[in-house]
Amino acid sequence: MKIVFMGTPGFSVPVLDALAARHEVVAVYCQPPRPAGRGKTLRPSPVQARAEALGLPVLHPASLKGAPEQAEFGALGADLAVVVAYGLILPPAILAAPRLGCLNIHASLLPRWRGAAPIQRAIWAGDGETGVCIMQMEAGLDTGPVLLCETVAIGAEETSAELHDRLSALGARLIVAALARLEELAAVPQPVEGVSYAAKIDKAEARIDWARPANEIARQVRALSPFPGAWCEVAGERVKVLRARAVAGAGAAGEVLGGFTVACGEGALEVLEAQREGKRAMPVAEILKGTVLPPVLG
């Protein structure tokens, strides 16, 4: 098939590779390059970098609402568009342009966790499982009927980065399977019950509140690791907590009980890996060699 691929972050790259190996990718749409690093040099997205390495044409319009952008998209003559973590809402004219419509690869068990951050929200909420859905796109936010879905268990100590990689690979495998069986797959409407929304992670959510139960904080740490990273204040310095687990312990919220184990509203949190400002991520034993923790953390 002639396919337009629309995606931006690293999550989308395995999908692009899988499609390019089996179909004719007539164009790749992604977000424009963004300033990055100390010099604020424009840096292409992971999808743009991979598409250019594959010799595929890349387009990154700031919007798809204008008539010129819609005419350009329509002129590609695509059979299908495959969308995964693209970053722009597709207007009706774009959704209707490909002969077979637009398919979205979404990293949740729809209708649970529609929206921008399904991987992080699933971990943070304590879900035991998640998965990937191949969905026909329509005007609503992740509301379209589902063609194919596969469930995976969320590991007890799995971080969002680890789950991200597993679901990315699963999405690549599922879209290949869906396209091979497209004519025979039934489009199943999503249930009305069980809808939830995965709002984009706000940086204000990343600060650890030691008054909360330890098991909740442990899920917060896993959900936000490595980015943006759950953090606390250690003697006025912001320290990211990248791995931690809930353990038995009692004390005032934020009280250091020994090592890097901190009392919470219920139980305690044992920090296993952390990152000081301007430093690399390190195991706690290495951090404690050069740092004396105060009696209470902020």
C-alpha positions as CSV (number, residue, x, y, z in Angstrom):
1,M,0.0,0.0,0.0
2,K,0.9,3.7,-0.4
3,I,1.1,4.9,3.2
4,V,1.6,8.3,4.8
5,F,3.3,7.9,8.1
6,M,2.7,10.5,10.9
7,G,4.7,10.4,14.1
8,T,7.3,12.3,16.0
9,P,9.0,10.8,19.1
10,G,11.2,7.7,19.5
11,F,8.1,5.6,20.3
12,S,7.1,6.0,16.6
13,V,10.4,4.9,15.0
14,P,10.0,1.1,15.2
15,V,6.6,1.5,13.5
16,L,8.1,3.6,10.7
17,D,10.8,0.9,10.2
18,A,8.2,-1.9,10.1
19,L,6.0,-0.1,7.5
20,A,8.9,1.0,5.3
21,A,10.1,-2.6,5.1
22,R,6.8,-3.8,3.8
23,H,4.9,-0.9,2.1
24,E,5.6,2.3,0.1
25,V,5.8,5.2,2.5
26,V,5.1,8.1,0.3
27,A,5.7,10.8,2.9
28,V,6.6,11.1,6.6
29,Y,4.9,13.9,8.7
30,C,6.4,14.9,12.0
31,Q,6.8,17.9,14.3
32,P,9.3,20.6,13.2
33,P,12.8,20.5,14.6
34,R,13.0,22.1,18.1
35,P,15.8,24.0,19.8
36,A,17.8,21.7,22.1
37,G,21.0,21.7,24.2
38,R,22.9,24.6,25.6
39,G,23.3,26.2,22.2
40,K,19.6,25.8,21.4
41,T,20.5,24.3,18.0
42,L,17.5,23.0,16.0
43,R,17.3,19.3,16.5
44,P,15.1,17.0,14.3
45,S,12.8,14.6,15.9
46,P,13.7,10.9,16.1
47,V,11.2,10.2,13.3
48,Q,12.6,12.9,11.0
49,A,16.1,11.6,11.6
50,R,15.1,8.0,10.9
51,A,13.0,9.0,7.8
52,E,15.9,10.9,6.3
53,A,18.3,8.0,7.0
54,L,15.8,5.8,5.1
55,G,15.6,8.3,2.2
56,L,12.0,9.1,2.8
57,P,10.5,12.6,2.1
58,V,9.7,14.5,5.3
59,L,7.1,17.2,5.9
60,H,6.7,19.1,9.1
61,P,3.9,21.7,8.7
62,A,3.1,23.8,11.8
63,S,-0.6,23.0,11.2
64,L,-2.8,20.9,8.9
65,K,-5.8,23.3,9.0
66,G,-4.9,25.3,6.0
67,A,-6.1,24.6,2.4
68,P,-2.5,24.4,1.0
69,E,-1.4,21.8,3.6
70,Q,-4.5,19.8,3.0
71,A,-4.1,20.0,-0.8
72,E,-0.5,18.8,-0.4
73,F,-1.6,15.9,1.8
74,G,-4.3,14.9,-0.7
75,A,-2.0,15.0,-3.6
76,L,0.1,12.2,-2.1
77,G,-2.6,9.8,-3.3
78,A,-2.1,7.6,-0.2
79,D,-4.2,4.5,0.4
80,L,-3.8,4.9,4.1
81,A,-2.3,7.1,6.8
82,V,-0.8,5.5,9.9
83,V,-0.6,7.9,12.9
84,V,1.4,7.3,16.2
85,A,2.2,10.0,18.6
86,Y,2.2,12.7,15.9
87,G,1.4,15.7,18.0
88,L,-1.2,17.5,15.8
89,I,-4.9,17.0,15.6
90,L,-6.0,15.9,12.1
91,P,-8.9,17.9,10.7
92,P,-11.7,16.2,8.8
93,A,-10.2,16.9,5.4
94,I,-7.0,15.1,6.3
95,L,-8.9,12.2,7.9
96,A,-11.0,11.7,4.7
97,A,-8.1,12.1,2.2
98,P,-6.6,8.5,2.2
99,R,-8.6,5.9,0.3
100,L,-8.8,3.7,3.4
101,G,-8.8,6.4,6.0
102,C,-6.4,6.9,8.9
103,L,-5.3,4.4,11.5
104,N,-3.9,5.3,14.9
105,I,-1.6,3.2,17.1
106,H,-2.5,4.0,20.7
107,A,-0.7,2.7,23.8
108,S,-3.5,1.8,26.0
109,L,-6.6,-0.5,26.3
110,L,-9.2,1.9,24.9
111,P,-11.4,3.5,26.1
112,R,-9.1,3.6,29.1
113,W,-6.4,6.3,28.9
114,R,-7.4,8.2,25.8
115,G,-5.1,11.2,25.3
116,A,-1.5,12.3,25.5
117,A,0.2,10.2,28.3
118,P,-1.4,6.8,28.5
119,I,1.8,4.9,29.5
120,Q,2.6,7.2,32.4
121,R,-1.0,7.4,33.6
122,A,-1.5,3.6,33.6
123,I,1.6,3.1,35.8
124,W,0.7,6.0,38.1
125,A,-2.8,4.7,38.6
126,G,-1.5,1.2,39.5
127,D,-3.0,-0.6,36.5
128,G,-2.0,-4.2,36.3
129,E,-2.2,-4.3,32.5
130,T,-2.2,-2.1,29.5
131,G,-1.7,-2.7,25.8
132,V,-1.8,-1.3,22.3
133,C,-4.9,-0.7,20.1
134,I,-5.1,-0.2,16.4
135,M,-7.9,2.3,15.9
136,Q,-9.8,3.9,13.0
137,M,-9.4,7.6,13.5
138,E,-12.4,10.0,13.6
139,A,-12.9,13.5,14.8
140,G,-13.0,12.7,18.5
141,L,-10.0,12.3,20.8
142,D,-9.1,8.6,20.5
143,T,-12.7,7.7,20.2
144,G,-12.7,5.6,17.0
145,P,-13.5,1.9,16.6
146,V,-10.8,-0.6,17.3
147,L,-9.5,-3.0,14.7
148,L,-6.9,-4.9,16.7
149,C,-5.8,-4.9,20.3
150,E,-3.3,-6.8,22.5
151,T,-2.9,-6.7,26.2
152,V,0.4,-6.9,28.2
153,A,1.0,-7.0,32.0
154,I,2.7,-4.1,33.6
155,G,5.7,-5.3,35.7
156,A,5.7,-4.6,39.4
157,E,8.8,-2.4,39.1
158,E,8.5,-1.4,35.5
159,T,9.2,2.2,34.6
160,S,7.5,4.2,31.9
161,A,10.7,4.0,29.8
162,E,10.7,0.2,30.0
163,L,7.0,-0.1,29.2
164,H,7.4,2.5,26.5
165,D,9.9,0.3,24.6
166,R,7.8,-2.8,25.0
167,L,4.6,-1.1,23.7
168,S,6.5,0.6,20.8
169,A,7.7,-2.8,19.6
170,L,4.2,-4.2,20.1
171,G,2.7,-1.4,18.1
172,A,5.0,-2.0,15.2
173,R,4.1,-5.7,15.2
174,L,0.3,-5.1,15.5
175,I,0.1,-2.5,12.7
176,V,1.8,-4.9,10.3
177,A,-0.7,-7.6,11.3
178,A,-3.6,-5.2,10.9
179,L,-2.6,-4.1,7.4
180,A,-2.1,-7.7,6.3
181,R,-5.7,-8.5,7.5
182,L,-7.3,-5.1,6.9
183,E,-10.2,-6.3,4.7
184,E,-11.3,-9.0,7.2
185,L,-10.9,-7.0,10.5
186,A,-14.1,-5.8,12.1
187,A,-14.1,-2.2,13.5
188,V,-15.5,-2.6,17.0
189,P,-16.9,0.5,18.6
190,Q,-15.4,1.4,21.9
191,P,-17.5,0.7,25.0
192,V,-19.3,3.7,26.6
193,E,-18.2,2.6,30.0
194,G,-14.6,2.8,31.3
195,V,-13.6,6.0,29.6
196,S,-10.6,7.8,31.2
197,Y,-8.3,10.5,30.0
198,A,-4.5,10.5,30.2
199,A,-3.7,14.2,30.5
200,K,-0.3,15.4,29.5
201,I,2.2,15.3,32.4
202,D,2.5,18.7,34.0
203,K,5.9,19.4,35.5
204,A,4.1,20.5,38.7
205,E,3.0,16.9,39.2
206,A,6.6,15.7,39.4
207,R,7.4,17.0,42.9
208,I,7.2,14.2,45.6
209,D,4.7,14.8,48.4
210,W,6.1,12.7,51.3
211,A,2.7,12.9,53.1
212,R,1.3,10.5,50.5
213,P,1.4,6.7,50.9
214,A,4.7,5.1,49.9
215,N,3.1,2.8,47.3
216,E,1.6,5.8,45.5
217,I,4.9,7.7,45.5
218,A,6.6,4.5,44.2
219,R,4.2,4.5,41.3
220,Q,4.8,8.2,40.7
221,V,8.5,7.5,40.5
222,R,8.1,4.7,38.0
223,A,5.6,6.6,35.9
224,L,7.9,9.7,35.6
225,S,11.2,7.8,35.1
226,P,13.3,9.0,33.4
227,F,11.3,12.1,32.2
228,P,10.4,14.5,33.7
229,G,11.5,12.6,36.8
230,A,9.8,12.6,40.2
231,W,11.9,14.9,42.4
232,C,12.4,16.0,46.0
233,E,14.6,18.7,47.7
234,V,17.7,17.6,49.4
235,A,19.3,20.5,51.3
236,G,18.0,22.9,48.7
237,E,19.1,20.9,45.7
238,R,16.5,19.3,43.4
239,V,17.2,15.5,43.1
240,K,15.3,13.3,40.7
241,V,14.3,9.9,42.0
242,L,14.4,7.4,39.2
243,R,13.9,4.1,40.9
244,A,12.4,3.4,44.3
245,R,10.2,0.9,46.1
246,A,7.8,1.0,49.0
247,V,9.0,-0.6,52.2
248,A,8.0,-0.9,55.8
249,G,8.9,2.1,58.0
250,A,7.4,4.8,60.0
251,G,8.2,8.4,60.9
252,A,7.3,12.0,60.1
253,A,6.6,12.6,56.4
254,G,9.9,13.3,54.7
255,E,12.1,12.0,57.6
256,V,15.2,10.1,56.5
257,L,15.1,6.7,58.3
258,G,18.6,5.6,57.2
259,G,20.4,5.5,53.9
260,F,18.0,7.0,51.4
261,T,14.9,5.5,52.9
262,V,12.3,8.2,53.6
263,A,9.2,8.1,55.8
264,C,5.9,8.7,54.0
265,G,2.3,9.3,55.0
266,E,2.0,5.5,55.1
267,G,5.1,3.3,55.0
268,A,8.4,4.4,53.6
269,L,10.2,4.8,50.3
270,E,13.6,3.2,49.6
271,V,15.3,5.2,46.9
272,L,17.4,2.9,44.6
273,E,18.6,5.3,41.9
274,A,18.6,9.1,41.7
275,Q,20.1,12.0,39.8
276,R,21.5,15.2,41.3
277,E,21.3,18.4,39.3
278,G,23.8,18.5,36.5
279,K,24.9,14.9,37.2
280,R,24.3,11.5,35.7
281,A,21.8,9.0,37.1
282,M,23.5,6.9,39.8
283,P,22.7,4.1,42.2
284,V,22.0,5.4,45.7
285,A,25.1,3.8,47.2
286,E,27.2,5.9,44.9
287,I,25.3,9.1,45.7
288,L,25.6,8.6,49.4
289,K,29.4,8.4,49.2
290,G,29.6,12.1,48.7
291,T,26.3,13.3,50.1
292,V,25.0,13.5,53.7
293,L,21.2,13.6,53.7
294,P,19.6,16.1,56.0
295,P,17.2,14.7,58.7
296,V,14.1,15.7,56.7
297,L,13.7,16.0,52.9
298,G,11.5,18.6,51.2
